[in-house]
Amino acid sequence: MLLRRSKRPGLVVQDPVSSVTVVPDPVSSVTVVPDPVSSVTVVPDPVSSVTVSRRPGLGVLDPVSSVAAVSLTAADFERARRWLMRRDPRLALVIKRVGRCGLPDSRTSAPFRALVRAILAQQLSGKAADTIHGRVLALVGGLDRLEPASLLAVDEARLRAAGVSRPKISYLRDLAERVADGRLDLAALEAQEDAAVIDAITAVRGLGRWSADMFLMFHLNRGDVFPVGDLGIVKGVGRLLGMKRRPAARTMLRVAEVWRPYRSVAAWYLWRINED
C-alpha cells in the first residue's frame, strides 16, 4: 500500500515493504509516498481543492483537479506560487530564488499578433526572431496595424525579403485567412476548454501542439499546461531531479503530476532553472 494512515500527526514513518520514507498529511493523517522514480515527495496541500486518487497499476498519484480551465489572474498566480512551494520542496528552492511568476505579464488582448509571433519564432533564436518580427511589423505599418487584412496585403516577395521563409509565409497566410473568414474565432477561444483551444490552433497550417501550449500559457494564462516537448522544460526537469540523462516524456509527466493543477506555473519556473 502506498497510502497509509499515521497514528500520530507529524510523524514520518518508514514503509516496511518499499523502504521509502512517507510524509503524513498533518490535516488528514493520510501518508503519501514519494514517486520512487523521480524521488519527488508529494505533500498534499491541506487547503487546496485538489483531491488525490489512485489509478490501478500506476506507481504515481493522480490528482483529480476541480479547477476549471479558466484564465488565471495575477492573484491566482501568486496563490499558485505559494501552493507549489508547499507541494514540492525541490521546486520551492527555485521559486524562492526567482520570486514571482512572470506569466501574467505576458497576457495580451491581441491573440492574432501572438500567433503571428509564434510562427515567425519557430526554429529561430530569440534575437533572430525579434529581427524578422520587427521587419514584418514595418511592412504592415507597426504592431497596432498587424491584422489579418494588412498581413494578407503584403506580397510574398516583400515577406521573403524580410527574412520569412516560404513555409512560414504559407503558415501566416493560412492563419490570416482563417481569422478573416471566421473559421478561427480567436475571441471565442477565451471561453473554451484547453482541449478545444488546442484543436482550433493546431488546425492552422504550421501550428502544432507546442504552439498551442504556448498560446494557452502566455496568451490565455491557463494554469495547468505542461509542454512536455519543450527543450527548456526537458532540461529544467533534468536539472531539478539531478539527472545525468535527458528525462523521458513519461518520467516528466509523472513528476508533473505533483504540480497539478498549476503545471503552467511550475513550467515557467523550470525555464528559469536553465538561466543559472
C-alpha angles and dihedrals in degrees: 000000000000097000114063135164120241119220092215123038112239095026116132109212136186122241103233092207104047100019088226116142112241127205118213122223105242092215105044098022088227111141118221124204122220118244102269092213100050097025089219110146115230111219114183117230106233093206102042126102091231117114125198124228133171125236113210115253097018126107095209134079117254111210113205106211124210090193111115122227095263133134115270122234125222088261090051091053091052091050089048091052092054091043092054091049089057092042101051122026093196095052088043090067090056093045092050091052096045100039126203121019114255098206095101089057090063097058114112137175093232111080094167091057090048091055093046088054091048091054094047092049096055113125092353134111117251092254094050091047091051091051096050092041089054091051092051091050089053090053093056096040102262140314094296090058097048100118134137093263095049093047093049089051092063111090122231095249092060092047090050090050088053089058100260112142121232093249091052091049089056089049092051092048093048090051093048093047093049092050093044096051095040100249087120111043102191094181090057092056090075091073098039129099118257093255092054091049090051091051092050096047096044090052086073114090111257097014113109136173094288091056090048091050091050090050091051093048104039104027104030095028093221112180107218108050121127115184097204092178095058112110092216091055091047091053092044094054090047092052093043091055095038092240120166093204129053108270118245119244091249092054091048092051091049091051091047092056087079090063099052128156090024103047091133090062092045089050091053090055091046088059089053091056089067091057093070 
